[in-house]
Amino acid sequence: MNITAKTKICMVIGDPVEHSLSPRMHNAGYEALHIDGHYVYVGCHVDVNHIEDFVKGIRAMGIRGVSCTLPHKLAVMPYLDEIDDIAQKIGAVNTIVNENGKLIGSNTDWLGILEPLQQVTDLPGKRVAVLGAGGAARAAAYAVTSQHANLMIFNRTKEKAEKLASEFDGKAYALDDYEAIKSADIIINTTSVGLKNENETPLPKKYIIKNHIVFDVVYSAHPTQIITDAKEKEAKTITGIEMLLHQGFAQFNLFTGHDAPKDAMRKALV
């Protein structure tokens, strides 16, 4: 890298953040386009209780772009100057762009879900079971309903599922309503199950069938249990690496103005 005093800083924030592969992915993109003297991407651990101070730091330091992971996607929103329409609808921000001191919040997570799905199936009319009701679930709900799929929200706390389903014209179920999940065409796991323990799964293997498409937004060095089970059942699978890549491609463009060098960024991860 050719870092100088003119190099613009981009970063990912989280709590924790040490596991993030975003620096590897973005810096590989900068190198591939020979703009690594103009941009550098780092990770930054930020306590959610200090998020207001951090946003002040973005302005003070002239940080160009920020990727927000848990638990900051909601916490940053009150401190930004502008939030685009899609991020407002989703109710979460995963991308902050500093335009000459004006902080603009966006959401690219939905593209990280939509684009990998569109590579393997047509979404209109499909029954999509989203497991979970948090920020990633909101992005998934927006993604699939934007393509006229039928949304089903499954959550441990059914009241949260009902709230999210009502916002996106879907139906709500308890997380353990496995027969209803089995009836879906596509299953998207947005829960944290499998993040810390790869042997845990939100869906018993017997409820996965060959005709399913199973998408786990959790990414790790090894396949999560739900992905392993789906492969054994010969179902189509999409791993969290695909979500990371596709939302990252969109962020790369927002931060730099350049189209993402997709092959180089994928190679850095895979």
N, C-alpha and C positions, 0 to 999 in steps of 0.2 A: 504494500500500500504506500501511497505517496502523500501522507498526511502533512498538511501545513497549517499555518494560522488561518488560512482562507477556507479550510475544509469545513463543510456544514455537518452538524451532528444530527443524526437520527437515532432513535432508541426504542426499546421495548421496556415497558414498566410492568411490574407485577409483584405479588407477595404470596408465594415465592416467585422468583424469576430465573433462578440458576439453571433450571431444566430447559429453558427456551432455546429453540433452534433458529429463531428468527435472525440473530446476528450472523450466523453462518450463511443463511439463505440470502439475505440482503447484500452482505459484503461480497459474496460470490457474484451477484448481479452487477455490482459496481465494478468489480475487476473485469468481468466479461465485456463491459461496455467502455472500459478504460476511463471511468469517471471516479475511480477510487481516490483521486486527489481532490475531488470536489465533495465527496460524501463519505462518511464513516458511520457505521451502525453498531451500537453497543447495547448492553443490557443494564438496567438500573433497578435495584430493589427499592421500592417505595412503600412505606407503611401507609395504609389507607387513611389513617388519622392525620397524615401530613400532606394529603393530596392538594389542599389549597395552596400550601407553601410550594409544592412542586410545580403547580401551574404558574405561579409567580416566577419560578425559576426558568420556565420555558421562555417567558417574555424577557427576563433579565439576561439570559444567556444567548438568546436568539436561536434556540434549538429549532431545527427545521421541521422535524416530524416525529410523532410519538405513536407507537403501537401500544394499545392498552389491553392487558390481559386481566384475569381475575385478581383482585376484586374491584378493579378500577373502572370498568366499563360504564357503570352507573355513577360512581362517585365523582368523576371528572365533569359531568354534564353541567352542574350549576355554575361552573367557573369559566366556561367557554363563551366566546363572543357570538358564535353562530353555530347552529346544528342543522345539518341539511335535512330535507324532508324524509328521506328513507330512514336515517338514524332516529328521527323523531318518531316515526311509525313503529320501528323496531323497539325503541325505548332504551337503546344502548349505543355507546360510542366505542369503537375499537381503533379509531384512527383520528389523530389530531394533526392538522397542517397549520404551520405558522406562516401566514401571508403578511409579511412586513409588520408583525406585531399583532395582527388579527388572528385569533385562534379559532379554527373552523373544525367542528366535529363531524365525522362521517362514520359509516359502518360498511365494511367490506366482508364481514363474516357471512352474510347471506350469499355473496358470490362464491365464497369458499364452499358452500353447500350446494348451490344451484348448478354451477358449472360441472363439477364431477358427476352429478346425477344426470345432467343432460347428455353427457358422453356415453351413458349406458342405457338410457330409456327416454321415452316421451312422457312428460309429466301430466298433461291434461287428462283429467278423469281418474288418475291413479289414487288409491287409498294410501295415505302416508301416515304412519304411526310415529309420532315424535315422543320419545321417552324423556321426561323432564319438563320443567316449566321455567327455567332460568333464562339468562341472557342468550345462550347459544340456542335454546329452544325457540326464543322469539325470532332470532335470525332465520332459523329453519322454517318457522311458520310463515314468515314473510316470503321466503324464497319459494316455497312450494305453492302457496296460494297465489303468488304473482303469475304462476303458470297454470292456474285453474285446477290444481289437484285438490282432493278432498282431505281435509286435515283432521287428524285424531290426536289429541293430547293425552298422554298418560303420565300421571305424577303421583308420588306417594301421598302428598296432601292434595286431595281432589279439588278443594276450593281454589287452589292456585291453578290447577288445570282448567277449571271452569272459567276463571277470569281470563286466562290467555286464550282459550278457545273462543270466548265471546268476542274478543277483539279481532280475531281473524276468521270468523264465521266457521268455526270448527266444532267438534264434539269432544267432550271431556270424559275421561275414564280414570279409574284407579290404576296405579302402576302394576298391580298384580292381577289385572284382568287379562290374563295371558291368552285366552281364547280370542278376545277382540283384537289383540296384537297380531295373533296368527292370521287373522282374516285380512290384514293389510298387504299391499303389494310391496311397499317400501317401509323399512324400519330404520329410524335415525336415532341413535343413542346420543343424547346431549347431557346425560347425567355424568357425574364424576366417577361413577362406578367403573373400575378398571384403571383409573389414573394412578393410584398408589399401589394397588394390588392387582396385577395383571390376571390373576386367577379368579377374580370376582366378575360376575356378569349380572346385568339387570334383567336378563331373560333366559330362563332355563332352555337348554338345548333342544328339548323335545318339541318346543313351540316354533322352531325355525324349520322352514320347508325349502325345498329346492327352488321354488318359484320366487322366493323373496330376494329383494336387494337389501343388503344390510350395510348401513353406513354408521361407523363409530367415529364421532368427532374427536375422541380421545386419541392423542398420538403418543407413541412410545417407541423404544428401540425394538421391542418385540410385539407381535400381534396380541391384541387384547383377547380375552376369553370369548367374547361374543363374536369376534372376527374368526377366531380359530374354530368355534362351533359352526359358524355359518359355512366356512370352507369345507368342513367335514360333511355338511349336509348338501354340498355342491351348489349353494346359493351364491349369487354375485355379491362381492364385497367391495367396500370403499373404506380405506383407512383414514385416520385423522391427518396423516401426512398430506393427503390430497386437499383437505380443507385448509391446512396451513399454507400450502403452496398457492392455491387459487386466491385466497384472501390476500396473500402476500404479493401476488402479481399486481393486483389492483392498488395496493398500498405503494408499491414501488413507483408506479406511474404518478400517483398523487404527490409523493415526496420529491421526485426528480424531474417529472415531465417527460421521462423516457418510457417507451414500451419495455416491459420486463423481458429480459433474456431468459425465457422459461426453461430451456434445456440446461443452462448453466446453474440456475437456481435449483432445479430438480436434482441435478447431479450432486450438488453440495449436500443434499439431504439423504438421497437414496443410495 
